[in-house]
Amino acid sequence: MKLVSNVRCFGGEQRRYEHVAETLNCSMQFSVYLPPHAGKHGPVPAVLWLSGLTCTDENFSSKAGAQRVAAQLGLALIIPDTSPRGDEVPDEDAYDFAKGAGFYVNATQQPWAKHYQMYDYITKELLELVSQELPLSGQFSISGHSMGGHGALIMALREHGRFASVSAFAPIAHPTQCPWGHKAFSGYLGDDREAWREYDAVELLRAGKPCPPLLVDQGSADNFLAEQLNFSVLHDLAEELDLIAEVRMQEGYDHSYYFIASFIEEHLKFHNNYLSN
Ligand SMILES: N[C@@H](CCC(=O)N[C@@H](CSC=O)C(=O)NCC(=O)O)C(=O)O
C-alpha cells in the first residue's frame, strides 16, 4: 500500500493510503489515524469506522473530531471508503446506490458483482492488509453511521469473535424493511429475499447470532428516522434478547456529523473498555 498523505494530529498521524484492492478489482483509498507513539511502545488496538451514503474515507476523519480521544486512549482508527471507485466501476446517477453506496454487501447481480464486494473487501482484505502493514495489535472494534452503522452491525454479528465490541450512530437497522435497503439489496443481491436476510442486523439477531457488547445512538430529530432506520425494532429486540447493549434515543439530534461529533467520545471510550492496550 502506498502512503498518499500524512499529517500530524493530536500528537499522532492522520494518514491516507492507496492500494490495489483485489477483492474489488480497482484501486482504493482509505484513511488511518495512528495515536502518538503507535509502534514505538508496542502495537495498538483499532476501531474500524464505516461511513454512510455519499461518503468517502474523508468525511469521518475531517468532521467527527475523533482523533483527540483516539490519541488519549491510544486507539488507531481505520476508515475505509464506502464503495469501489474508478472509471471502470459501474455507477448510477443516485446518492443511495452504486458509488458511495456499496452497502457493505457482496453483490451477486450484474453489472455490480465484479466490483461491489464491500463485505469481503473490509472483513478480509483490508483488515488483513492493515494488520500486516501497521503497528496494530490485532484487536478490533467496529462502529459506523447510517449505512455504515448497518455495516458495523452485520459484520459484528457475522464475524463472531472478530470484533471486541460494536457501536452505531443512526444505523439502518433493518434494511430488508426500508426503502434504502430495498433499493440496494434488490440491485446488488437480486430478488432472493433469503439472501437479503444475511445482511440484515435484525434478522441476524433473530436468527440467534451472538452479539458483542453494543452501543447505539439515534437522534430524535433525524429526518430519516421514521422511514429508513427502524430504530425501535432494534431497541426492542436488544431488550428482548437481553443483549449487553445500550440503545439510546438522543433528544433533538439529527442525522449529521454534528450528531456523530457529539457522541464519538463516548463511543470510543465504550470500545476502549473492551480493547486491552
Ligand atoms: N441529503 C444527502 C443524503 C445523504 C446523507 O445524508 N448521507 C449521510 C449518511 S446517510 C446514510 O448512510 C452522510 O454521512 N453524509 C456525508 C456528510 O458528510 O454529512 C445527500 O443527498 O447527499
The ligand as a MOL file (V3000), in Angstrom:
LIG
                    3D

  0  0  0     0  0            999 V3000
M  V30 BEGIN CTAB
M  V30 COUNTS 22 21 0 0 0
M  V30 BEGIN ATOM
M  V30 1 N -29.0510 14.6010 1.6790 0
M  V30 2 C -27.8870 13.7950 1.4970 0
M  V30 3 C -28.2440 12.3900 1.8800 0
M  V30 4 C -27.0160 11.6030 2.1740 0
M  V30 5 C -26.6200 11.6530 3.6330 0
M  V30 6 O -27.2470 12.2270 4.4980 0
M  V30 7 N -25.5180 10.9610 3.8830 0
M  V30 8 C -25.0720 10.8060 5.2320 0
M  V30 9 C -25.1610 9.3450 5.5470 0
M  V30 10 S -26.8390 8.7720 5.2980 0
M  V30 11 C -26.8000 7.1030 5.4520 0
M  V30 12 O -25.9760 6.3420 5.1290 0
M  V30 13 C -23.6520 11.3260 5.3500 0
M  V30 14 O -22.9080 10.8790 6.1870 0
M  V30 15 N -23.3360 12.3260 4.5310 0
M  V30 16 C -21.9960 12.8710 4.4630 0
M  V30 17 C -21.7380 14.0080 5.3920 0
M  V30 18 O -20.5430 14.4340 5.4600 0
M  V30 19 O -22.6540 14.5050 6.0650 0
M  V30 20 C -27.4360 13.8450 0.0620 0
M  V30 21 O -28.3110 13.8920 -0.7960 0
M  V30 22 O -26.2370 13.8360 -0.1790 0
M  V30 END ATOM
M  V30 BEGIN BOND
M  V30 1 1 1 2
M  V30 2 1 2 3
M  V30 3 1 2 20
M  V30 4 1 3 4
M  V30 5 1 4 5
M  V30 6 2 5 6
M  V30 7 1 5 7
M  V30 8 1 7 8
M  V30 9 1 8 9
M  V30 10 1 8 13
M  V30 11 1 9 10
M  V30 12 1 10 11
M  V30 13 2 11 12
M  V30 14 2 13 14
M  V30 15 1 13 15
M  V30 16 1 15 16
M  V30 17 1 16 17
M  V30 18 2 17 18
M  V30 19 1 17 19
M  V30 20 2 20 21
M  V30 21 1 20 22
M  V30 END BOND
M  V30 END CTAB
M  END
